[in-house]
Amino acid sequence: MNQLITSKANQPRVLPDEAPIAITLNGLNYAVMMATPDDLDDFAYGFLFGENIITTVVDIHDIDCQPVCMHGSPAYELKITLANRAFAQLKNKQRQLVGSSGCGICGVKALEQVLKPQKQIIQKFPASAFPLTDIRSRINQLQRKNQLSGALHAAALLTDQGEIALIKEDIGRHNAVDKLFGAALKNPKGLDNCAMVITSRCGSELVLKAINYGIATLISFASPSQFAVNYAVKHGLVLVHVNKNGQLTYWDN
């Protein structure tokens, strides 16, 4: 976090960090993302899982994070060594993504890749089983960095018992989700019986990520788009909007 002294009240203001993150896979340039430069191992696992390059943690042999300076600005290079199976998947994918969003859609070569059917989600228990009382305030209390800057998104895993099992923050909403799932991928319990909570708007790209990760309930603090609702319902993903007053709206099939 960086500080800026405001001229109005002469009070220190904390600004969030953001840096280019270059991802190389077995020596090949794959992506350059803008992200908050922490929990980058988690980001790598989650991002590559969402890209359908890895399926388990053993598909990555090593992650070497190197800070670099480009034109006077800090940047990072994630040098990732993939297992042979994952590297073969990468070569079959034949996709080059250079962007700033990590949304899982930007950079694809054809509309068919965006609109193709995904796996069907099986609901193990009703979305209404998740206790959502005061979920907004509980998430806010756990957003340590956002309390300083007010500029970071969060993604969290909520158990059916109402426990916030894991939370990640990032300046990019997609990055926060990737960091969350990357950390969960390394946990033996993983995503079992968990819903995902996001503080950002719920667009179709986050619905797609949730489906890819096998999440059955996606809870957002901002209304979803109509496309996101249609896509979620089609694939069995339940969407829940928690407004500022704590009122709940459900979309399911």
C-alpha positions in Angstrom: 0.0 0.0 0.0 1.2 3.5 -0.9 0.4 6.7 1.0 -0.7 10.1 -0.5 -1.0 13.2 1.7 -4.2 15.0 0.8 -4.1 18.7 0.5 -7.6 19.3 2.0 -7.3 17.8 5.4 -3.6 16.8 5.4 -4.6 13.3 6.2 -2.7 10.3 5.0 -4.6 8.3 2.3 -3.7 4.8 1.5 -3.8 3.8 -2.1 -3.8 0.1 -3.2 -0.9 -1.5 -5.0 -1.3 -2.6 -8.6 1.3 -4.1 -10.9 1.7 -6.0 -14.1 2.0 -9.7 -13.6 3.6 -11.6 -16.4 2.8 -15.4 -16.6 5.2 -17.7 -18.4 4.4 -21.4 -18.8 7.4 -23.6 -19.4 9.2 -20.6 -20.8 6.3 -19.5 -23.1 4.7 -16.1 -22.6 1.0 -16.7 -21.8 -0.6 -13.7 -20.2 0.0 -10.3 -18.6 -2.5 -9.3 -16.0 -2.9 -6.2 -13.8 -3.3 -7.3 -10.2 -2.6 -6.6 -6.5 0.8 -8.1 -6.1 0.2 -10.5 -3.2 -0.9 -14.1 -2.9 0.5 -14.6 -6.4 0.9 -18.4 -5.9 -2.8 -18.6 -5.2 -3.5 -16.4 -8.2 -1.5 -18.7 -10.5 -3.3 -21.9 -9.4 -6.7 -20.3 -9.7 -6.1 -18.5 -13.0 -4.7 -21.6 -14.7 -7.5 -23.8 -13.3 -10.0 -21.4 -14.7 -8.1 -21.4 -18.0 -8.6 -25.2 -18.1 -4.8 -25.7 -18.2 -4.5 -27.5 -14.8 -7.0 -29.7 -13.0 -5.1 -30.4 -9.8 -2.2 -28.9 -7.8 0.2 -31.6 -9.1 -0.1 -30.1 -12.6 2.2 -27.3 -11.4 5.7 -28.4 -10.5 7.1 -25.0 -9.6 6.2 -21.3 -9.3 9.1 -18.9 -9.3 7.9 -15.3 -8.6 10.5 -12.7 -9.6 10.1 -9.0 -9.0 11.3 -6.8 -11.9 11.5 -3.1 -12.7 10.0 -2.0 -16.0 10.6 1.6 -17.0 10.9 2.6 -13.4 7.7 0.8 -12.3 7.5 -2.5 -10.3 6.3 -5.6 -12.0 6.4 -9.3 -11.4 7.1 -12.4 -13.5 5.5 -15.7 -12.5 7.7 -18.4 -14.1 5.6 -21.5 -13.9 6.7 -25.0 -14.6 3.9 -27.3 -15.8 3.7 -31.0 -15.7 3.8 -32.7 -19.1 0.1 -33.3 -19.1 -0.8 -29.7 -18.3 1.7 -28.5 -20.9 0.1 -30.7 -23.5 -3.2 -29.1 -22.6 -1.7 -25.7 -23.0 -0.5 -26.5 -26.5 -3.9 -27.9 -27.5 -5.6 -24.8 -26.2 -3.6 -22.5 -28.5 -4.8 -19.4 -26.9 -2.8 -16.2 -26.3 -4.2 -13.8 -23.8 -2.7 -10.4 -23.2 -5.0 -8.2 -21.2 -5.9 -6.5 -18.0 -9.0 -8.3 -16.8 -8.5 -12.0 -16.4 -12.2 -12.4 -16.9 -12.0 -15.8 -18.7 -13.7 -14.3 -21.8 -11.6 -11.5 -23.1 -9.1 -12.8 -25.7 -11.0 -15.8 -26.9 -11.0 -16.3 -30.6 -14.7 -17.0 -31.3 -18.2 -16.4 -30.0 -18.7 -20.1 -29.8 -16.0 -20.3 -27.0 -18.0 -17.8 -24.9 -21.5 -19.3 -25.5 -20.7 -23.0 -25.5 -22.6 -25.0 -22.8 -20.7 -25.7 -19.6 -21.0 -28.6 -17.1 -24.3 -28.8 -15.3 -24.1 -27.9 -11.6 -25.8 -30.3 -9.1 -27.3 -28.7 -6.1 -26.5 -30.6 -2.9 -28.8 -28.5 -0.7 -30.9 -25.4 -1.2 -29.2 -22.1 -1.5 -31.5 -20.8 1.3 -29.5 -23.1 3.6 -26.7 -20.6 3.7 -27.0 -18.1 6.6 -26.8 -14.6 5.1 -27.7 -12.5 8.1 -25.2 -9.6 8.3 -23.1 -11.2 5.5 -22.2 -7.7 4.2 -20.8 -6.4 7.5 -19.0 -9.7 8.2 -17.2 -9.6 4.8 -16.4 -5.9 5.3 -14.8 -6.7 8.7 -12.5 -9.2 7.1 -11.4 -7.0 4.2 -8.3 -5.7 6.0 -6.8 -4.0 3.0 -10.0 -2.5 1.7 -10.6 -0.9 5.1 -7.4 1.1 4.4 -8.0 2.0 0.7 -11.7 1.4 0.0 -10.6 0.2 -3.5 -10.4 -3.6 -3.3 -12.8 -6.3 -4.3 -13.2 -9.5 -2.2 -14.2 -13.0 -2.9 -15.0 -15.4 -0.1 -16.1 -19.0 0.6 -19.1 -19.4 2.9 -19.8 -22.8 4.5 -23.4 -24.1 5.0 -22.8 -23.4 8.7 -22.3 -19.7 8.0 -18.6 -19.7 8.5 -16.4 -17.6 6.2 -13.8 -20.2 5.5 -11.6 -18.1 3.2 -11.4 -14.6 1.8 -9.1 -13.0 -0.8 -8.8 -9.4 -1.9 -7.6 -7.8 -5.1 -8.0 -4.6 -7.2 -9.5 -6.8 -9.9 -12.7 -8.7 -9.1 -11.7 -11.6 -11.4 -8.3 -11.8 -9.7 -9.9 -12.0 -6.2 -11.9 -15.0 -7.4 -8.8 -16.6 -8.9 -6.8 -16.1 -5.7 -9.7 -17.6 -3.7 -10.0 -20.7 -5.8 -6.3 -21.1 -6.1 -6.0 -21.2 -2.3 -9.0 -23.6 -2.1 -7.4 -25.9 -4.7 -4.5 -26.5 -2.3 -6.9 -27.3 0.6 -8.0 -30.9 1.0 -11.5 -29.8 1.8 -11.5 -27.4 -1.1 -14.9 -26.1 -2.1 -17.0 -28.8 -0.4 -20.4 -27.5 0.7 -19.4 -23.9 0.1 -21.0 -20.9 -1.6 -19.0 -18.1 -3.1 -19.5 -14.5 -2.0 -18.3 -11.6 -4.2 -18.4 -7.9 -3.3 -18.3 -6.8 -6.9 -21.0 -6.8 -9.6 -22.0 -10.2 -10.9 -21.2 -10.3 -14.6 -21.3 -13.3 -16.9 -17.6 -13.9 -16.6 -17.8 -14.5 -12.8 -20.7 -16.8 -13.4 -18.6 -18.7 -15.8 -15.7 -19.0 -13.3 -18.1 -20.2 -10.6 -19.4 -22.9 -12.9 -15.9 -24.0 -13.9 -15.0 -24.3 -10.3 -18.2 -26.3 -9.5 -19.7 -23.7 -7.2 -23.5 -24.3 -6.8 -24.4 -20.9 -5.2 -23.0 -17.5 -6.1 -23.8 -14.6 -3.7 -23.1 -11.0 -4.8 -23.5 -7.6 -3.3 -24.4 -6.0 -6.6 -27.2 -7.1 -9.0 -26.3 -9.6 -11.7 -26.8 -8.8 -15.4 -29.6 -10.5 -17.3 -27.1 -12.5 -19.3 -25.5 -13.7 -16.1 -28.9 -14.8 -14.7 -29.8 -16.6 -17.9 -26.4 -18.4 -18.1 -26.4 -19.3 -14.4 -30.0 -20.7 -14.4 -29.3 -22.7 -17.6 -26.4 -24.5 -15.9 -27.9 -25.0 -12.5 -26.0 -22.2 -10.6 -28.1 -20.3 -8.1 -27.5 -16.6 -7.9 -28.3 -14.6 -4.8 -28.2 -10.8 -4.5 -27.8 -9.2 -1.1 -28.7 -5.5 -1.3 -27.5 -2.8 1.0 -30.5 -3.4 3.3 -29.8 -7.1 3.6 -32.8 -8.1 1.4 -32.3 -11.2 -0.7 -33.2 -12.0 -4.3 -32.8 -15.6 -5.6 -32.5 -16.7 -9.2 -32.6 -20.5 -9.9 -34.3 -23.1 -12.1 
